[in-house]
């Protein structure tokens, strides 16, 4: 009986752990998609820009149909270094982009 309970408990732990890992992988892939869009938008908005750093700042779940992923980019244009904050609003269920904002911060 003890072996059966331990086996069942082990299977449950393995299944639970794999579900968590799958959810983390899915979220990582999800934010990478929005990160690529953030970089592309920044490059389109600035001439001759070089992006040296990229940082995912996190996700804010506004509602079931709206979330905001925010990214910080360290950019250089000529001799000028500055930060760009890109926030992408999207529907997490359909993965459809609703809007985005781009904001330049003071140089470091």
C-alpha positions, 0 to 999 in steps of 0.5 A: 500500500505504501509503495502504491501511494508513493508511486502515485505521489511521485507521478503527481509531482512529475506531472505537476512539475512538467506543467509548470515547465511547459507554462514557463517555456510558453511564456518565454516564447510569448514575450520573445515575440513581442520583444522582437516587435519592440526592437523592430519598432525602435529601429523604424523610429530612429535613423542609424540606431544601434541597440546594445541591450534588451531587457524584458521589464515584465507583463501587466495583466489588465484584463482577460483580453488585455495585457501589456509587455514592457521592454527597455532597450539601450540604444546608441545613435551616433555619439548619443546613448539613450534608453527606449521604453516600448510597451505593447498592448495585446490580447493574450488569448488571440495574441493580437497586437492592439497598440504600442507606445515608444518613449525615449528616456534620458541618456545614461 
